[in-house]
Structure formats: C-alpha cells, structure tokens
Amino acid sequence: MLVNVLPASIATRPMAGESRIAERVERAAVLFADIVGFSEYAAHAEPEQVVELRRTFFTTFDTLTAEAGAEKIKTVGDAYTVVCGLPTPHADPAGALAELALRMRDSLPELAARAHVPLAARFGLHVGPVVAGVIGRSRLVYDLWGDTVNVAARLESSGLPGRVQVTRALAAELSDRFVCVPRGAQTLKGLGEVELAWLVSKR
C-alpha cells in the first residue's frame, strides 16, 4: 500500500523498519501548477462533475510527470506539485521540468474544451537545494521543504494563466534549449524584488 502514497524508492524503507527518512540534495527542480478557475467551477458544479474534471486533468498530469522522470509530490485542491532530482537523481532536473511544464500547459486547452470548461493553469518553476522526507505515523507523507520550494510556489502564485514563470537566472541557464522572455522585476512575498521571465517554448 505504501507504494501508492510514497515514491517507489522510498516506500520500501518504512517497511524495512526505518523511522527517520530525510535527505537533502543541492540541486533539484520544483514545479507548482494551479488550475485557474477551478474553485469557481467547483462552487457551482455538481460534486460528481468536480471530481471527474479534477481526475481528468490530474490523470493527464500524472502521465506527463512519469514520462519526464519526475515525481508527483501532492495535489491539494486544484494545485499540483512535482519534483525532479529526488528521491531519484536526475542529470538535468531543470530541463526536465521545464519541458514538463510546457507539455502540461499545452495539454490544457484540449482537456478544457472536452470538458466544456474555460480553464487554464499558472506554473512556477525553480531549481536549487531541497530537503525531502517522510512525515507522519499512521498516515505517511513524502514532502519537500526549503527556499527552492517557497520560490517555486511564489512564482506560480504571482504568474498568469497559461504561463510558466521562472527567475531570470533560471531563464539564462535554460536559454540554449528553451525560449524565455523577460517579464521584469516583480515583488514576491517574502522574497522582495526579483527579476522574472516567462518560459515560452522549446528551441
């Protein structure tokens, strides 16, 4: 059962008796996605419709995440969180999640049209040190912590529907493989003024 709630490489460790599972990696990528308009839709739609729409969107995201070699961390309401670089190492976590974010973004118009619901999503992507571990006793959860996670969350929440937001520093790092355009300086909660960019497409 643990393989259904924990990453496969982590799930065997509690079963083997480990009670403290935590690790820090110096370079992992974190992606936050939030479906814009879903809460408003859920407030007026039938419960069965809400569950089915959420299932449709997140099943697609699950498939794309697996294809990217990344790990879904959690879904909360209409938000979806992914990490790449742990618990399984990855040679290019930023590039993998940049491509994943674009594929997720590009999947939404068709899904929304099929559901007859005008929905889009905001995306925030960041890379850096991340701490991850298993918390809980009766109900185990694998989660992430650190500044990289917080920045990715702020990039998502301050973004725009249909856009993938990154820092200018990450945009420069990705520029040989991805098209990015500057957004300019924005004030992010808890971070101050940060130079940002939009991730637009692959080259």
N, C-alpha and C positions, 0 to 999 in steps of 0.2 A: 504493500500500500504506500510506503514512503516514496517509491519512485513516481507516484502520481502527484506528490506535493513538494518534493525536493529534486534538484538536479541529479541525474543518474549517478554521476561520480561522487556525489555527496551522500546519497541515500543509503549506501552500504555501511557508512561509518557509524551512525547511531545503532544500526542493527548489530554491529560488531562490538558495541559497548562504549564507544566514545561519547562523552557527555559535553565536552567543550570543543566545538568546531568553529574555528575562525581563521581567517587568513587576510593578508594584505598584499596587494600587487601594486607595483609602481606605475603600471600603465594598463588601464582598462578603459573601455568606452561605454558610456551610459546613454541610452536613448529614452526619452519620455515622449509619449504620444497621447493626445487628448482629443476626443471626438467632440467637436464644437456643435452645439445644438442638440446633443443627445438628451441632456437633462430636461430641456424644454419639451422635447418629444415625449420623454418618459412621463412627464407630468400630465399628459392628456391622452396617451395611447393606452390600450388595454394591456394588462400585465403580460399576457402571452405574446403580444406583439413586441413589447420591450425586450423580453428575454430572447426572442427569436432574432431580433435585429442585432442585439449585442453578440449573440452566438455567431451570427453570420460574419460580422466584422472581425471578431477576435479569432475565429477559426482561421480566417484568411491570414491574419497577422501571425498566428501560431505557425502556419505552414511556411510563410516567408522567413520567420525568425529561425526556424530549424534549417532551412536552406542556406541561411547566412552563416551557420555555425555559431549562432549566438544562443543566449539563454533567457527565456522569459522569466522575470522575477515575480511579477504580480500584476493583476488587474484590480483596480479599485474604482467601482462605478464605471465611468466612461474613460478611464485613464489606463494606460498600458506601459509597463516599464521593462526594458531589455538591457542586458549587459553582454559585453563581448570581451574576452580576455581572462575571465574566471567564471566558474571554477576550472574550466578547461583553457589552457594557454592558447593564444592566437597570435600569429605573426603580424597581423595588421588589423587590430580591433577598430581603429577609427575608420579605415577604409571600408571594412565590412559593414559597420553600422551606418555609414554614410550611404552606401548602396542600398541597405535595407530600408532606411528612411525614405529614400526616393521611390522604392518599389511599393512601400506601404502607401505613400501619398498617391501614387499613380493607380493603385487598386481601388481607391475610394469612390471616384466618380461612377464607375460601373456598378459597384455594390450599392451606392446610394440610389442610382437610377432603378436598379432591380427592386429595391425596397420602396421606391417612390417617396423617398425622404431626402430633403436637401441638406445633407451633412458633409462636413469636411473635417480636417484634423489639423491641429498645431503639433509641431515636432521640435524638440530641443535635444541637441547632441553635444556631448562634451567628453573629453578624454583626460586621464590623469590617474593619480593614486586612488585606490578604492579599497575599503575594508568590507569584507563579507563574512557572514557567519550564520549559524543556525541558532534561533532563539525559541523559547517555549519549552514546555514539558509535555503536557497532554496533547498539544497541537503544535507540531514543529513547523517553523517558517524559516526559509532562507532569505536573508535580506541584505541590503547594501547601506553603507554609511560613508560620509566624508564630503569634503568640499566639491569633489568632482560630481557627486550625485546632486548636491544642492545647486550647483551651477547649471547642470542639465535641466533640472526642474524649473529654475528661473528662466532659462532660455525658452522652454516650452510655454510657460505661462505668460511671458511677455511677447510671444510671437503672434503671427497672424494665421488665419485659416488657410490651409493649402500650402503653407510654407514650412521649410526646415531651417531653423535658426542655429547658428554656431557663432563662436567668437572669431574675431578677425585672425587671431593667432592660429586657430584650427583651420580656418579657411586657407591661410597661406600654406599650411602643411599639406592640405589636400589639393592644392591648385594644379598640380601636374596631372591629376586624374579626374578632377571634378570642376565644374564651372561654379564659381561663387561670385556674388555681387555684394559690395559693401552696403550696409544699412546705416552706418554711422554710429555715433555714441548714444547709448541709452542707459538710463539709470535703472539698475536692477536691485530689487530689495535685498538688503544685507550685503551687497557687493559694491555699491557705488556706481560710478560711470564706467561702462565697458564698451569697447569698440566691437561691433557685431557685424555679421554678414548673413546673407541668405545662401544656402546650398541649393543650387538650381537644377543641375543635371550632371550626368557623366560626360566626360570629353569623348 
